[in-house]
Each structure stands twice: as C-alpha cells, then as structure tokens.
Amino acid sequence: MREVGEAGVNPRTWRTLSAVLMVSILSWKASPALAGWETGAKAGFDTNISRSVDDGEGSGYLSAYGSYWKGHSAETRLDWTLGVSIEGTAYPSLSEVDFAAATVSPGLAYIFRPGWTAALTPFLQGKAVKDTEQSAVAFGGRVDLSQKFESGVYLGEYYMYTDSRAREDVYSYTENAFGVLLGMRWTPRFFTEAGYEFSRGESFLSVKVPSTVSGGGGQGMGTGRYTTAFDAEVFKETVDGHAFSVSAGVDWTRNGFFAVSYSYRTWDGETGSASGSSGFAGVGYRF
C-alpha cells in the first residue's frame, strides 16, 4: 500500500476536503503504481452530518467510487500528477444528503531527495446532492510536504484552501486548513497513521431549537435558514475546526486492499460548539 507521505495529495474526510481527496482516500494510500485505475466501496458512519450544536443528525453510509491517478514517475525531480474520480454515496437514515461527485486534480510534485517531496495540487469538483440546496461546485488547492525514513516512519504536513459555491448560499463556504500526520509502514503490506488538522473558514452550523422569528435568527445568532433536510435552522458564520484521525490499511493481494479509518471532529462558532465522529471500512481493487 502507498502511504500518505509519498508524492501527491493526502486524502482525508469528505467533510473538510473536496471530493478528490475523499474519494481516493483508499487508492492514494494503497497504490504502489505510478499510474492506474481503481474501483472500490466502503461502508461507514457519521454521527453529526448536520453539524448541529444541540442534536446532530447522523447516519451510516455506503459509497462506491472509481478513480484514475498518475503519480510522480521518480525519474525526474519535477513531474506532473493527475487525479480524476467519481463517487456516489447513500445515507440510509438521512437520504436528503445522498450525493454524487466528480473531481479532477492536476498537480506538480518535486523530489528534494529520496523520500522527501513537495506537491502542489489544484482541484475542481462538481457535487450533486439530493437536497439540491447543498449541490455545489468547489475549487481550491493544496500544498503537501512529506518525509519518509528508512525505519518505515513517515511524516506529512499540508495546507489546503477550499472555496465551495452551493446553490443556497448558507451552504457555501471558504476554508483554510492546516494538517500534520505521522505514519508507520510496519511491513511492505501494512501501515498505520495518525493525524491532526486545524481549519478556519465561513461555513455552517445548525440548531434544532427553532428561532423566535421565522427566517430570522434566534438566540442572538444572526440570520438563519430552516432546512427540511436536517429539520433545523442553519447558520453561516466563522467556524474553527479541529480533527483527530487514525487509520490503517493492508494489501491482501497484489491488486486488492483493505483500509479502515476513524475521525473525531469539533466545530466552534458564534452559534455554539458541535462535535462528531466518523469512520469507514473499505475495500478496493487496482487495475
């Protein structure tokens, strides 16, 4: 399997990153190939999809994806990369947030020395959500630094900017995220990884308690919008986020692999504080 510390982009949970990073969370950790196609599926959960400060809406989910990834050839110091992916995800307990997404992410990667790389990856994503107010086009970019050591330990640091334009403005957001990770490749086929991320931007939180005036802000929280998807009022404001994650993966054949991941996330804004857990187990196959 290919750890995050190698050249290219480092995937993370779908909520903060754009789809190419989320869709390829299995493939880019797992694939030792320089270029290739991949398909896979995962089953997971999210305890607070609505980002609620008082009564979060959660659900399990099922997801399937297909992707193509061209990594650094390692034959030159500077090389171009390319990621293309499509994904469909269904939430049985909260079907209004079912979505399909397509993403393209060309980039450049530079090798300073063996195992030490830097990558710059812009991206563009289209996302169609069953609750059409949340459908969006997102764009942005990511800078990754990575260091891999002979002991099997690898480190990664990244910055990512995302600008997502939703059909309804309250779901649009801009975000700056900074992250670090520590991983260990225990054998050629097995790795574990832990990470932390801080993010800040204009995004939404929701509240189950109704506002005192329809269409207006209750509890001194500013202007809110009621949404039937979450049966709650949604408020757009400056939100600080913290995320902690652990993951592991294994190749069981040359082409097939398995990965698991768990994340705990918090959000803090004027409306209040929210938190939630998410995770998945997935399988994939490389061509």
Secondary structure, DSSP 8 states (H G I E B T S, - for coil): ---TTSSS-----TTTS-HHHHHTTTHHHH--SSEEEEEEEEEEEES-TT-BSSS---EEEEEEEEEEEE---SSSSEEEEEEEEEEEEE-TT-GGG-EEEEEEEEEEEEEEETTEEEEEEEEEEEEEESSGGG-EEEEEEEEEEEEE-TTSEEEEEEEEEEEEEESSGGG-EEEEEEEEEEEEEEETTEEEEEEEEEEEEEEEEEESS--SSTTS-STT---EEEETTTTEEEEEEEEEEEEEEEEEEEESSSSEEEEEEEEEEEEEETTEEEEEEEEEEEEEEE-
